[in-house]
Amino acid sequence: MQKIYIHKIDSPLGLLTVGATSKGICLLEFDNEQRIAKHLDQFNKREEVVLINATSDLLIQAEEQLKKYFDGELKTFDLRLDMVGTDFQLKVWKELLKVPYGITRSYKEQAVAVGDLKAIRAVATANGENRISIIIPCHRIIGSDGSLTGYGGGIWRKQKLLELETNQTTLF
């Protein structure tokens, strides 16, 4: 039985739900019960899950790093992650971790980075299944025409995150 510790964090863009297993952060989602339930179902497919509303050292560390990120003081997260997905999803998410703070990449560029130019839609779908928003920075992936497309937390949040990372706005 897998224990997932759940902790709520206030952020300038709304309440965040953070989850951690003994292996690492497994969930970071804006407070959207439907998306959170969908993500947790993926864990249940691997192993029965028990949710525990409590904090842990890792969740405290995540909260501290997120605060620094939103304050513009942190550009790279240093947290253990527990990514659960298909081999292709894991490949896409690991590639997302390489996209630097303040830099955007198109879905096409992301497909090339994972080694399959024809996988643009599959890359977009994998980004949409990312369970660890912000830390795995799927918000940095945009349309080839520069448009902001698809973000589980809402396009307005994607825009605010990108503005924060390019010093175009403050969130407070």
N, C-alpha and C positions, 0 to 999 in steps of 0.2 A: 504494500500500500504506500503510495506516494503522498507525502505531506507537502502542501503548498501554503506557505505563510503569506498572508495578504495584509497589506498596509495601504492606507489612503494618505495621499500627500496633496496639500494645496499647492497650486502653481498659478502663475499669472494668466495661464490659458485655461484654467479650470481644474477641477479635482482629477487627480491621477490615481489609478489603482496599480500598485506594484506587487508582484508576486515573486517568491523565491522558493526554490527547493534546496536540498542540501548541496546540490551541484552548482547552483548559481541563480541569477535573476532569470525568470522564465516568462515574466509578463510585465509589461508597462503599457498601460492603455488609458486614454482619457475615459472618464467615468461614463461608459456606455454599456449598460447591463447586457444588451444583446451581443455586442462584440466580445465582451468578457466571457459570457457563457459559451459562445462559439469557440473561443480560444481554449477554454478549460475542457471542452469536449474533446479537443485534440489530445490533451494529456490523458483523458480517460480511455482513449483508444489504445494508449501505450500501457497504461496501468491504472488501477483504481486510485482515485484522488480524494484526499481529505483536505478541505480548506480550513485553515486555522487563522482567525483574525487576531493576529499578534505580530509583534515586530521581532526582528532578529538583527544581529550585527550587520549582516549583508544588506538588509533593508534600510537600516540607519545610514550605512555608507552610501547606498543609492540615493537616499533623500538628501544627504549632504552634497553629493556630486550634482544632483539635479538642481539644487538651489544655486550652486556656483555656476552651472550652465546658464540658468535663467538670468543670473546677475551679470553674465558676460565674462566670467572669470575662469571658465573651464571650456576647453575646446575638444578634449578627448577624454572619454570615460575610461576608468580603470576598474572594471567590475567583472567578476566571474559571471559567465552567461550559461544558461541551460536552454539551448535552442532545440526545439522539437519540431521536426518536419521531414519531408521527403529529402532524398539526396540532392535533388535539383534545388529545392527551397534552401537547404543549408548552403549550397554553393552560392546562390544569389545573395543570401543574407551575409555570408562571409565577405563577399565582394562589396556589399554595401558598407561594411565596416572600414573599407579602404578609401571611401570617398571622404576627402578632407572637409573639415569644418569650413563653412563659407563658400564651398564649391558645389555647383550643381552638375549633374550629368543627365543626359537624355536616356530614355528607355533603350534606345538603339545602342548608345555607348555602353550601357549596362549589359545588354545582350552580348556585345562584342567582348566585354570584359569577362563574361562567364564562358566564352568560347563558342557561342552560337548566334550569329547575326540574325538567323531566322526565328529566334526564340523571343522576339520582342513582347508578344502577348503573354507568353509563359512567364517572362521576367516580371511584367506588370502584375500578373496574377500572384506570383510569389511575393512581390512587394506588399500586395494587399493582404497576404496571410501573415505578414510579420507581426509577431506577438509582443515585440519589445520595441515599441515606438521610441523615437528620439535617440535612444542608445544605439540601436541599429537604425541608422538615419535614412529611412526610406523617403523622408520628406525632401531629401536632396535630389531626388530623381524627378525630372520634369519632361514635358513633351518636347519633341525635336524642334518645335517652333517657339520654344521658350515658355509655353503655357503651363500653368499649374494644373495638373490633372491628378485625379484620384489620390485621396488621402483619408484613411479611416477616421482620423480625428476631425475631419472637415477641412475643406480648402482654405478657409480663413485661418485656421491654425497653421497649416503648411506655410502660408504666406507670412505669418508672424514669426515662425521659426526661421525661415530664410532671411527675413528682414533682420532678426536678432543676430544671425550669424554673419551678416554683411554690414553690420553697424548702421542699418537704415532706420532703426527704431529702438525704443526702449520699451520693455513690457510693463514697466511700473509707472 
